[in-house]
């Protein structure tokens, strides 16, 4: 599968390679070397689209800082590749981290590490490349004489940026991924004006090939570098049988890196679990990742159910968000007194990072009918919301709606300050500052003042219409859920339209610090529909 490595062209290329295509090649010298692209603190973020999925994956590349090891002056490079949304849930789940320690004079790696999480498989790999024997002698870019210089996937990306990228030139380098080694060619084919989310710029167009490997070359991978001394990879494209893959640069920032200390590398090719204290990659603790090298927050994971909340009487606005990265809430929906669910919903705070040039949280919502509900009215909705990390207001929403015969695929960019929401089909809707989407409003409500008698109004964008949602706190009490009596506050949800309460929407939220949405009820043509949060019974806890 090509998708797991859509970070950049080489990652795309080499992760698609079956082991049968492996070649035994000596390390090549790619040619002239420029240190300019190796800027300590540079962090690049990419959005990856695949076929008709506008956001299939997120990629980050980071130059973490300088390190000293065995008398060598080096740089630490980090990378992260993660599929998200429906691609992660239904096609291929990838959440990989990479690290590479490189020689500052040549860009050649001498120690590498990978934490691979693909589907149900995971692996920790740590090893050494290019044992210290002095830097290789550089030669002409077109020379074929082998010299010690094998790159891993991460260091190869930066080494390509360090080339002069002259018109018509062909550059060769040896790249190793796990046990597979390839001789890769980069041919500069031209220049063009490129428009991306970070602006318009002149770009150098280059094509990636593996000589003699038709299967990989059929992907027609192209990299568009900025036409300046930094040679930023602005865009990577690849042709996949299921549709085009595009990795587009969404943000460039310089951050202050944290100091790290590299430890002696194991023998070349060794695959061992990094010992305690070795700085290889930040530990993975939840479903998301915070951009390196910032430590990841400790999540409150709920893989398939939620723990029962503790009692509390403080219902005023919480001093901190009542949820953390990694939290997942799962609901079962029932019609009337029936014990078999007719639908499910799942909400997941996946990660915090830089998205489309803004610091935000990535939240996924999946809703679908099951069993009898699927027969009565098939629903399969997927909503991805990018919300501001401080205000929880969405700045980008991706909707894939399948409800009966209705099919909707929208990408909405919200400008809260200017008061408009732009749909990718060209529709522009006027909104007021503070407008939420269907996913972000769930998390915003958990931060409201829920003291009984209080009422909060919030703007909501639904089906290209701006609506007013009123959240009134009625009373405190307890509800029976998962065989437990849980303290909760009852909320009345209404809209500002005529008969805005015709569905009799009620939401019960726990009174503890997590403000968990416990139960939602609505009056529908099927009768009363109830959605309950999955709760682990006390005996199991």
QUIKA-V712449 format. One record per residue. RES is the residue in one letter. SS is DSSP state (@ for helix, = for strand, . for the rest). NEAR is the number of other C-alpha atoms within 10 Angstrom. Layout:
res=<RES RES>
ss=<SS SS>
near=<NEAR NEAR>
This chain:
res=<X X X X X X X X X X X X X X X X X X X X X X X X X X X X X X X X X X X X X X X X X X X X X X X X X X X X X X X X X X X X X X X X X X X X X X X X X X X X X X X X X X X X X X X X X X X X X X X X X X X X X X X X X X X X X X X X X X X X X X X X X X X X X X X X X X X X X X X X X X X X X X X X X X X X X X X X X X X X X X X X X X X X X X X X X X X X X X X X X X X X X X X X X X X X X X X X X X X X X X X X X X X X X X X X X X X X X X X X X X X X X X X X X X X X X X X X X X X X X X X X X X X X X X X X X X X X X X X X X X X X X X X X X X X X X X X X X X X X X X X X X X X X X X X X X X X X X X X X X X X X X X X X X X X X X X X X X X X X X X X X X X X X X X X X X X X X X X X X X X X X X X X X X X X X X X X X X X X X X X X X X X X X X X X X X X X X X X X X X X X X X X X X X X X X X X X X X X X X X X X X X X X X X X X X X X X X X X X X X X X X X X X X X X X X X X X X X X X X X X X X X X X X X X X X X X X X X X X X X X X X X X X X X X X X X X X X X X X X X X X X X X X X X X X X X X X X X X X X X X X X X X X X X X X X X X X X X X X X X X X X X X X X X X X X X X X X X X X X X X X X X>
ss=<. . @ @ @ . . . @ @ @ @ @ @ @ . . . @ @ @ . . . . . . . . . . . . . . . . . . . . = = = = = = = = = . . = = = = = = = = = = = = = = = = = . . = = = = = = = = = = = = . @ @ @ @ @ @ @ . . = = = = = = = = = = . . . . . = = = = = = = = = = . . = = = = = = = . . . . . . . . . . . . . . . . . . . . . . = = . @ @ @ @ @ @ @ @ @ . . . . . . . . = = = = = = = = . . = = = = = = = = = = = = = = = = = . . = = = = = = = = = = = . . . . @ @ @ @ . . . . = = = = = . . . . . . = = = = = = = = . . = = = = = = = = = = = = . . . . . . . . . . . . . . . . . . . . . . . . . . . . . . . . . . . . . . . . . . . . . . . . . . . = . . . . . . . . . . . . . . . . . . . . . = = = = = = = = . . . . . . . = = = = = = = = = = = = = . . = = = = = = = = = = = = . . @ @ @ @ @ . . = = = = = = = = = = . . . . . = = = = = = = = = = . . = = = = = = = = = = . . . . = = = = . . . . = = = . . . . = = . . . @ @ @ @ @ @ . . . . . . . . . = = = = = = = = . . = = = = = = = = = = = = = = = = = . . = = = = = = = = = = = = . . . . . . . . . = = = = = = . . . . . . = = = = = = = = . . = = = = = = = . = . . . . . .>
near=<12 18 26 22 24 31 29 28 27 27 22 25 24 23 19 18 19 12 12 7 13 16 13 9 13 18 23 26 27 29 23 16 16 18 17 11 18 20 15 18 19 19 22 22 26 29 23 29 21 22 15 12 18 17 21 25 27 24 25 23 25 27 26 27 23 20 20 15 14 10 7 15 14 23 22 26 26 27 26 25 26 27 25 26 25 21 17 18 13 9 15 17 22 25 24 21 24 22 28 30 30 24 19 17 14 21 24 26 27 24 26 27 24 23 22 17 18 17 13 7 9 12 14 14 18 23 19 21 24 18 14 11 7 9 15 15 11 16 15 12 18 13 14 15 11 13 16 19 25 26 28 25 27 26 24 24 18 21 22 25 22 24 19 17 22 13 14 11 14 19 25 23 24 22 24 18 17 14 8 17 23 24 21 20 18 22 21 21 16 14 16 12 12 17 13 12 13 14 9 10 16 15 23 25 22 24 20 24 24 17 12 11 14 10 12 21 17 13 22 15 24 24 25 26 25 21 18 12 15 16 21 22 24 25 25 26 24 25 18 17 9 9 13 15 25 26 28 25 24 23 19 17 12 13 16 12 17 13 10 16 15 18 16 11 19 15 13 15 14 12 17 13 12 17 9 6 9 13 15 26 17 15 12 17 15 21 18 25 25 19 22 25 21 15 13 19 17 12 19 16 21 17 14 13 16 21 15 23 18 12 14 12 14 13 21 14 16 16 8 11 17 16 19 19 25 24 21 24 23 22 25 19 25 20 22 12 10 10 9 14 19 23 22 20 20 17 20 23 25 21 26 24 21 23 21 20 16 15 15 23 25 27 28 24 23 20 19 20 22 20 12 14 19 15 12 13 14 18 20 19 19 21 23 26 28 27 25 19 16 11 10 20 24 28 22 22 25 22 18 18 17 17 15 13 8 8 12 12 17 17 19 24 18 26 19 18 10 11 14 17 24 17 18 13 10 8 10 15 16 17 22 18 16 16 24 30 25 17 20 24 20 13 22 16 17 21 22 18 17 28 19 16 9 14 17 14 14 18 19 21 21 11 10 14 10 18 18 16 20 18 21 21 24 16 16 20 13 17 19 11 17 15 12 14 12 21 21 27 25 22 23 17 20 20 18 12 10 7 10 15 16 12 15 15 16 21 20 25 25 28 26 19 22 18 24 22 22 25 23 19 19 18 17 12 8 9 11 15 19 21 23 21 24 20 22 17 15 11 6 5 8>
